[in-house]
Amino acid sequence: MSETEQNTGEYIRHRLRRDTGSAWSWFRGNWRGKRLFRWAFFLIGFGLLALIAAWFALARDLPDAEVLLDYEPPLPTMVRGIDGEIVHSFARERRVQLQYRDFPEQLVNAYTSAEDKTFWTHGGVDITGLAAAVVDYTSKLGSGERARGGSTITQQVAKNILVGNEYSVTRKLKEMILARRIEDVLSKQQIMELYLNEIPLGRRSFGVQAAARAYFDKDVGDLNLPQMAYLAILPKAPETYSREKHYDAALERRNWVLSQMQENGHITEAEARAAQATPLGIVAQHSGTQSADAGYFLEEVRRQLIGKYGETAEDGPHSVYAGGLWVRTSLDTELQDAAQNSLRAGLMRYQGNRGWHGPIATINLEDGNWKGQLASSYLSTNYKDWRVGVITQRSGKSAQIGFTDGKEYPLSNFPNKLAAGDVVAASPSGNGYRLQTVPEVSGGFVAQDPNNGRILAIQGGFDSRLGAFNRATQANRQPGSTIKPFVYATGLDNGMTPATMVPDETYCYYQGSNLGEKCFRNYGGGSGGEHTMRWGLEQSRNLMTIHIAMDAGMENVTKTIDRVGIGSYKPYPAFALGAGDTTVLKMVNAYSALVDHGLQHNPTVIDYVQDRRGKVIWRADTRDCTGCNMPEWNGEPMPRLAQKGKQVLDPRTAYQVIHMMEGVVQRGTAVVLRDLNMPLAGKTGTTTGPTNVWFVGGSPDIVAGVYMGFDQPRNLGGWVQGGTYAAPMFKQFVKETRDKWSERPFLAPEGVRMVRVDRRTGGRVFDAWPSGEPLAGVIWEAFKPDTEPRRAARQEEIDRLRSLVMAQLKRRERGAAKKQDDQPANFVEEQGGLY
C-alpha cells in the first residue's frame, strides 16, 4: 500500500471517529436536556415499527406473484358441430385470450395513454400518480364519493387477478406491494398481455377482444383508431360509458384519450382531429357467439360435460364455464333444423283449430316490474314471427301484451279465460299483436348414424326456450308396435322364417284366479286365417305378433328387448305389443342395431373434448390403433382398428327384419313414405287409446324416430295413428334433407340366401321373377341357410307321374315273363332303368 493510500485511510477513520462521537454527543445532550426531543424520537420509532409491522402483516398473506407465470384465465367452452364450425359457447362472461403480438400497437398505445403513460418506465408504482390519488382521497373523505384510483396498469393486473376490487386503503397497499413483485417476475409485454385479456369492459366482456366483438362486432385487428380509443376509456367506468344515455360523456372521454395519444407522440394532430370527428359507432348489444337453434341437443352436451368436468373453476381445471374447452359434437345443423321443423309441423297439424288451452306460464303483476320478471323467466320462441309476452292489462274485450323490451301493444283474438299476468305467444297483426297457441300436444325426435352411434339431431319438444324437459331423451313412453321388429327377430332366432305361416286368430291365456283370462285382438278388430310372418309385420297384426312371441317364448322376447337396450320387462305378453316404457333415443339406437347387422354402438353427442391448448382429454371412440402413427412404414400390413360396438343380434336375423320392414314402407302401415323412392325400412306404432303415435326407421346411413303425445298421456283421438301422423313427420324430415340421404341399399350379410317366394303364401317360386313393384306377387325373401321353403310339385303332376311309373312297371313285368318262356335258359335280358 502506498503512503498516500495509508494517509487517506487514516484520515477517513479519523473523520468517522470524530463525526460519530460528535453525533453521539449531540444525541445524548438533546436526550437529557429536551423532553420534546425524547417524545419525537419515540413517535418516530413507533411509527417505523408500525410501518414495518404493517408491511409484514400485509405482505405475509399476499399471493406469490410467480403464479402469474402459469395463470390461466377463466375461458368459455366452445362447441363445434359435425362440420367443425362453432355452433355454441357455454359462457357466463365474454372472454377471448390473445397473445401480446395479437394486439395492434395503437391499441396498446391507447390504453397506456388513458391509464398509465409511464407504464414502460416505472417499476410497478407511479409515485406522481399515487401522490395525486392520496390528495384526492383525502379531499373526499366523508363525502361518499369514490376517489380516483391512481393505479398503474401493473397495479390493475394485481387487482383484477390477485387482490380483488375492494375499495379500501388496505387493498391499495396490497396492490402496490404486488405490483412491485409482478414487475420482478414478468416482462412488460407479459403484464400488458394479462391486462388486455383480463380487464372488465362492460357488456359482460372481459378483455379487449371480447369487448371489440361486443361493441363493434369486430376483431381487435380490424378496429380503427377511434374505436381503439373508445375501448381504452371503458376501464374507468364501463357501465357508464357503454350506455346510450351517457353518449356525450363517452365521446368526450374518447376524444381526451385521442388527445393524450397525440401528446405522447403516438398519432399526429391530423389523425387525432379526424378520429375525434368520428361518432362512436357502437353496435346494438347482442348475445355474442351465434348459436345453432339446437337447444335440446346442446343442453344434453352441457349436461354430459358438467358430469365429467364440473361447472365452475372450483370444480377443476376443465370446468364448463371456466376451462376453455373445445368440444367437437356430432350435431348436424341441417338435420337438426329439419327435425325441429318436421316435429313442429306435426304438432301444429294436430293442434289445428282446437283453440287456446292456457298460458305458457303466469306472472304476479302485483309484485311489480313485469318486464324484469318476464326477462328472468327466459321464455321465448323462434317459431315464425311469434314472440312471448305477458298480458299486462285485461278488461272486457280489450287486452294489452308487453314484451321484454318494455313495450306494450293491443292484443286481439283472445278467449274470455285470458287473464292479466298470463305469459302467452303472439304474432304481429296490424298495429298490435294476435294471440297464438303453442300446441299442448308434444313429442320428441332423434336422428342417429347407425354405423357409429353418433346422434345427429335431437328435438325434445316444440321449443327448448319454452321448457328444458327433453322428451327425446327423458320422456318414458309406450312404444306400441315399434317394438314388434324385436319380437319378430326373436321368432327368427327360434326357428321361424319370414315365410312361416302364423295364425291371425284371437289369443287368450289364463292369468290366474285374480286376473282371469286375457284375450288379445287386432287393432281395429278383424282376424282369421294364417299369413306369412312378413305380412304380419307389414300390416302390424297384433294377434300374429302374440302368437310369434308365445311360440318363441316371452322370456326370449324380453331378453332380446333388453339386449338391444330398449328396457327390462317382465315376460308378460302385453310387452310384445309395446306396453313397456322407453325413450325415443333408446328406440332409435335399437333400430340402428338392426340396420348395422346387429352391431350396436353407444349413442353419443360428443366426439371428443380438447383442453384450452388443444390436447384431447376425452374421446368417445376409445379404440387404440397400434402403429397408426409410425414415422416410417415397417413393411407390415396397414394397421386396422378393432371393430367398434357390441353384437346384440345375429347379423342374418337383423337383416331379415330390415328386409321385412322395407315391406312396411312399400305396402304396409308406412306406405305414406313409398313415394320418397329411396331405400327405407321402418315401423309405425300406435298405443292403446291412442295415447302415443310413433315412427322409427331410416336408411343404411341415417335412422330417425319420432313420437307424438301429451305429456300427461290421454286419448289423441281414434283417427290418429303412427302412419297418419308420425310417419308424415319423418317424411318431411327426409324431404328437407334429401341431400343427406344416399341411394345405397340395405346389404345382406354373409350367410343370407335370397330366394324367390310367393308374397302371400311364402311358397318358393321357380317360374317367375320379382318385378320390383310394391304389390308384385313374387318377391325376394331373405333366409338363413337350409331354412328356405322346399320346392312343392302340384298334386296332379305327382298323380300323373305315379300312374306313368306304375304302368311302366306293369308292362315290364309282363314282358319279362313272356321272354322267360321264349328264350333259352342261359339268355339274360339287358335291363334298362327309368329316370
Order of alpha helices (4+ residues) and beta strands (2+ residues): alpha-alpha-beta-beta-beta-alpha-alpha-alpha-alpha-alpha-beta-alpha-alpha-alpha-alpha-alpha-alpha-beta-alpha-beta-alpha-beta-beta-beta-beta-beta-beta-beta-alpha-beta-beta-beta-beta-alpha-alpha-alpha-alpha-beta-beta-beta-beta-alpha-beta-beta-beta-alpha-beta-beta-alpha
